[in-house]
Amino acid sequence: MTRYTIIIEKGVGNYSAYCPDLPGVIAAGETEEETVELMEEAIEFHLEGLKEENLPIPEPTVTARIIRVMC
């Protein structure tokens, strides 16, 4: 099992997400949870397509952390 980092952004009326290690793999949903589920499906679909085309599967390189700063 491989772990890819996704970035989730809150919009005006929805959430959207993308995977920096897999350009073009994006999803949007009404809730954060729905968006994460859709991203999981999108990533799996993308990786299946790469396998079918005998293309290399990108290794994850991106990580993310939340930091606190005093303003």
VMD Tcl script that builds the backbone (N, CA, C; Angstrom):
set m [mol new atoms 213]
animate dup $m
set s [atomselect $m all]
$s set {name element resname resid chain x y z} {
  {N N MET 1 A 0.848 -1.175 0.000}
  {CA C MET 1 A 0.000 0.000 0.000}
  {C C MET 1 A 0.895 1.240 0.000}
  {N N THR 2 A 0.560 2.186 -0.838}
  {CA C THR 2 A 1.301 3.427 -0.955}
  {C C THR 2 A 0.464 4.565 -0.396}
  {N N ARG 3 A 1.133 5.518 0.245}
  {CA C ARG 3 A 0.435 6.662 0.835}
  {C C ARG 3 A 0.793 7.926 0.059}
  {N N TYR 4 A -0.225 8.558 -0.532}
  {CA C TYR 4 A -0.037 9.811 -1.247}
  {C C TYR 4 A -0.631 10.948 -0.422}
  {N N THR 5 A 0.041 12.077 -0.414}
  {CA C THR 5 A -0.461 13.269 0.253}
  {C C THR 5 A -1.451 13.967 -0.665}
  {N N ILE 6 A -2.580 14.367 -0.109}
  {CA C ILE 6 A -3.527 15.194 -0.858}
  {C C ILE 6 A -3.680 16.521 -0.130}
  {N N ILE 7 A -3.964 17.547 -0.900}
  {CA C ILE 7 A -4.210 18.881 -0.366}
  {C C ILE 7 A -5.694 19.166 -0.528}
  {N N ILE 8 A -6.332 19.551 0.564}
  {CA C ILE 8 A -7.770 19.827 0.564}
  {C C ILE 8 A -7.963 21.321 0.796}
  {N N GLU 9 A -8.772 21.934 -0.041}
  {CA C GLU 9 A -9.057 23.365 0.074}
  {C C GLU 9 A -10.555 23.573 0.230}
  {N N LYS 10 A -10.920 24.453 1.142}
  {CA C LYS 10 A -12.333 24.780 1.343}
  {C C LYS 10 A -12.687 25.942 0.432}
  {N N GLY 11 A -13.737 25.763 -0.334}
  {CA C GLY 11 A -14.235 26.818 -1.201}
  {C C GLY 11 A -15.459 27.470 -0.601}
  {N N VAL 12 A -16.147 28.277 -1.385}
  {CA C VAL 12 A -17.339 28.975 -0.913}
  {C C VAL 12 A -18.451 27.989 -0.581}
  {N N GLY 13 A -18.682 27.007 -1.433}
  {CA C GLY 13 A -19.770 26.072 -1.186}
  {C C GLY 13 A -19.379 24.619 -1.298}
  {N N ASN 14 A -18.061 24.356 -1.349}
  {CA C ASN 14 A -17.611 22.970 -1.496}
  {C C ASN 14 A -16.169 22.836 -1.034}
  {N N TYR 15 A -15.635 21.652 -1.204}
  {CA C TYR 15 A -14.227 21.375 -0.944}
  {C C TYR 15 A -13.636 20.825 -2.235}
  {N N SER 16 A -12.360 21.073 -2.434}
  {CA C SER 16 A -11.669 20.480 -3.572}
  {C C SER 16 A -10.330 19.943 -3.078}
  {N N ALA 17 A -9.766 19.019 -3.840}
  {CA C ALA 17 A -8.515 18.404 -3.440}
  {C C ALA 17 A -7.701 18.042 -4.671}
  {N N TYR 18 A -6.387 17.964 -4.453}
  {CA C TYR 18 A -5.486 17.505 -5.496}
  {C C TYR 18 A -4.327 16.759 -4.869}
  {N N CYS 19 A -3.617 16.025 -5.696}
  {CA C CYS 19 A -2.476 15.233 -5.238}
  {C C CYS 19 A -1.226 15.750 -5.954}
  {N N PRO 20 A -0.331 16.428 -5.235}
  {CA C PRO 20 A 0.858 16.991 -5.877}
  {C C PRO 20 A 1.726 15.958 -6.604}
  {N N ASP 21 A 1.753 14.735 -6.138}
  {CA C ASP 21 A 2.561 13.695 -6.776}
  {C C ASP 21 A 1.912 13.115 -8.028}
  {N N LEU 22 A 0.637 13.411 -8.237}
  {CA C LEU 22 A -0.094 12.876 -9.391}
  {C C LEU 22 A -0.794 14.038 -10.095}
  {N N PRO 23 A -0.064 14.813 -10.879}
  {CA C PRO 23 A -0.661 15.981 -11.536}
  {C C PRO 23 A -1.919 15.627 -12.321}
  {N N GLY 24 A -2.931 16.456 -12.157}
  {CA C GLY 24 A -4.189 16.255 -12.869}
  {C C GLY 24 A -5.212 15.436 -12.114}
  {N N VAL 25 A -4.809 14.800 -11.025}
  {CA C VAL 25 A -5.759 14.019 -10.229}
  {C C VAL 25 A -6.385 14.962 -9.209}
  {N N ILE 26 A -7.670 15.249 -9.418}
  {CA C ILE 26 A -8.386 16.207 -8.584}
  {C C ILE 26 A -9.777 15.672 -8.268}
  {N N ALA 27 A -10.406 16.259 -7.268}
  {CA C ALA 27 A -11.787 15.902 -6.927}
  {C C ALA 27 A -12.401 17.064 -6.169}
  {N N ALA 28 A -13.725 17.121 -6.191}
  {CA C ALA 28 A -14.455 18.139 -5.433}
  {C C ALA 28 A -15.730 17.512 -4.892}
  {N N GLY 29 A -16.123 17.958 -3.706}
  {CA C GLY 29 A -17.334 17.443 -3.084}
  {C C GLY 29 A -17.952 18.471 -2.169}
  {N N GLU 30 A -19.136 18.176 -1.696}
  {CA C GLU 30 A -19.847 19.095 -0.806}
  {C C GLU 30 A -19.240 19.128 0.586}
  {N N THR 31 A -18.663 18.010 1.027}
  {CA C THR 31 A -18.051 17.946 2.353}
  {C C THR 31 A -16.602 17.506 2.214}
  {N N GLU 32 A -15.838 17.721 3.271}
  {CA C GLU 32 A -14.447 17.285 3.259}
  {C C GLU 32 A -14.364 15.764 3.137}
  {N N GLU 33 A -15.231 15.073 3.856}
  {CA C GLU 33 A -15.219 13.607 3.820}
  {C C GLU 33 A -15.532 13.085 2.418}
  {N N GLU 34 A -16.534 13.669 1.768}
  {CA C GLU 34 A -16.879 13.248 0.417}
  {C C GLU 34 A -15.710 13.495 -0.533}
  {N N THR 35 A -15.050 14.625 -0.364}
  {CA C THR 35 A -13.919 14.964 -1.220}
  {C C THR 35 A -12.780 13.974 -1.043}
  {N N VAL 36 A -12.503 13.569 0.178}
  {CA C VAL 36 A -11.453 12.583 0.432}
  {C C VAL 36 A -11.811 11.250 -0.225}
  {N N GLU 37 A -13.054 10.821 -0.087}
  {CA C GLU 37 A -13.489 9.571 -0.719}
  {C C GLU 37 A -13.334 9.645 -2.234}
  {N N LEU 38 A -13.720 10.774 -2.820}
  {CA C LEU 38 A -13.603 10.931 -4.267}
  {C C LEU 38 A -12.137 10.954 -4.708}
  {N N MET 39 A -11.268 11.533 -3.874}
  {CA C MET 39 A -9.842 11.525 -4.194}
  {C C MET 39 A -9.281 10.113 -4.156}
  {N N GLU 40 A -9.685 9.332 -3.173}
  {CA C GLU 40 A -9.223 7.944 -3.117}
  {C C GLU 40 A -9.608 7.210 -4.396}
  {N N GLU 41 A -10.841 7.391 -4.830}
  {CA C GLU 41 A -11.302 6.752 -6.069}
  {C C GLU 41 A -10.525 7.265 -7.275}
  {N N ALA 42 A -10.292 8.575 -7.331}
  {CA C ALA 42 A -9.577 9.167 -8.466}
  {C C ALA 42 A -8.136 8.663 -8.532}
  {N N ILE 43 A -7.483 8.573 -7.379}
  {CA C ILE 43 A -6.098 8.086 -7.354}
  {C C ILE 43 A -6.050 6.624 -7.785}
  {N N GLU 44 A -6.943 5.798 -7.253}
  {CA C GLU 44 A -6.972 4.386 -7.646}
  {C C GLU 44 A -7.210 4.238 -9.143}
  {N N PHE 45 A -8.153 5.014 -9.685}
  {CA C PHE 45 A -8.460 4.970 -11.116}
  {C C PHE 45 A -7.234 5.377 -11.936}
  {N N HIS 46 A -6.571 6.439 -11.506}
  {CA C HIS 46 A -5.384 6.925 -12.213}
  {C C HIS 46 A -4.274 5.873 -12.206}
  {N N LEU 47 A -4.018 5.281 -11.056}
  {CA C LEU 47 A -2.958 4.275 -10.960}
  {C C LEU 47 A -3.290 3.033 -11.779}
  {N N GLU 48 A -4.561 2.633 -11.809}
  {CA C GLU 48 A -4.965 1.498 -12.644}
  {C C GLU 48 A -4.685 1.796 -14.113}
  {N N GLY 49 A -4.978 3.027 -14.527}
  {CA C GLY 49 A -4.715 3.424 -15.912}
  {C C GLY 49 A -3.232 3.388 -16.239}
  {N N LEU 50 A -2.404 3.860 -15.319}
  {CA C LEU 50 A -0.955 3.797 -15.541}
  {C C LEU 50 A -0.491 2.355 -15.685}
  {N N LYS 51 A -1.010 1.467 -14.833}
  {CA C LYS 51 A -0.630 0.052 -14.908}
  {C C LYS 51 A -1.042 -0.556 -16.242}
  {N N GLU 52 A -2.265 -0.258 -16.685}
  {CA C GLU 52 A -2.753 -0.800 -17.953}
  {C C GLU 52 A -1.892 -0.352 -19.125}
  {N N GLU 53 A -1.343 0.849 -19.032}
  {CA C GLU 53 A -0.505 1.388 -20.106}
  {C C GLU 53 A 0.976 1.057 -19.906}
  {N N ASN 54 A 1.258 0.248 -18.890}
  {CA C ASN 54 A 2.644 -0.118 -18.559}
  {C C ASN 54 A 3.530 1.102 -18.316}
  {N N LEU 55 A 2.950 2.114 -17.687}
  {CA C LEU 55 A 3.691 3.318 -17.331}
  {C C LEU 55 A 4.113 3.230 -15.869}
  {N N PRO 56 A 5.187 3.912 -15.502}
  {CA C PRO 56 A 5.653 3.835 -14.122}
  {C C PRO 56 A 4.678 4.497 -13.148}
  {N N ILE 57 A 4.582 3.931 -11.970}
  {CA C ILE 57 A 3.774 4.491 -10.890}
  {C C ILE 57 A 4.665 5.460 -10.114}
  {N N PRO 58 A 4.291 6.743 -10.056}
  {CA C PRO 58 A 5.128 7.706 -9.331}
  {C C PRO 58 A 5.219 7.381 -7.843}
  {N N GLU 59 A 6.422 7.448 -7.326}
  {CA C GLU 59 A 6.626 7.281 -5.890}
  {C C GLU 59 A 6.214 8.573 -5.189}
  {N N PRO 60 A 5.580 8.469 -4.038}
  {CA C PRO 60 A 5.229 9.683 -3.297}
  {C C PRO 60 A 6.488 10.420 -2.827}
  {N N THR 61 A 6.488 11.727 -3.011}
  {CA C THR 61 A 7.614 12.538 -2.557}
  {C C THR 61 A 7.158 13.702 -1.677}
  {N N VAL 62 A 5.881 14.034 -1.732}
  {CA C VAL 62 A 5.354 15.202 -1.027}
  {C C VAL 62 A 4.861 14.801 0.356}
  {N N THR 63 A 5.198 15.615 1.341}
  {CA C THR 63 A 4.639 15.472 2.682}
  {C C THR 63 A 4.074 16.823 3.074}
  {N N ALA 64 A 3.269 16.830 4.116}
  {CA C ALA 64 A 2.684 18.082 4.588}
  {C C ALA 64 A 2.655 18.069 6.111}
  {N N ARG 65 A 2.747 19.243 6.684}
  {CA C ARG 65 A 2.627 19.399 8.125}
  {C C ARG 65 A 1.841 20.662 8.399}
  {N N ILE 66 A 1.173 20.658 9.517}
  {CA C ILE 66 A 0.497 21.853 9.989}
  {C C ILE 66 A 1.388 22.454 11.066}
  {N N ILE 67 A 1.655 23.753 10.943}
  {CA C ILE 67 A 2.463 24.426 11.956}
  {C C ILE 67 A 1.656 25.579 12.528}
  {N N ARG 68 A 1.967 25.934 13.739}
  {CA C ARG 68 A 1.305 27.066 14.397}
  {C C ARG 68 A 2.258 28.253 14.397}
  {N N VAL 69 A 1.719 29.416 14.086}
  {CA C VAL 69 A 2.506 30.635 14.133}
  {C C VAL 69 A 1.734 31.681 14.918}
  {N N MET 70 A 2.441 32.490 15.625}
  {CA C MET 70 A 1.829 33.572 16.391}
  {C C MET 70 A 1.689 34.776 15.482}
  {N N CYS 71 A 0.521 35.340 15.417}
  {CA C CYS 71 A 0.285 36.538 14.594}
  {C C CYS 71 A 0.072 37.733 15.501}
}
mol reanalyze $m
mol bondsrecalc $m
mol representation Tube
mol addrep $m
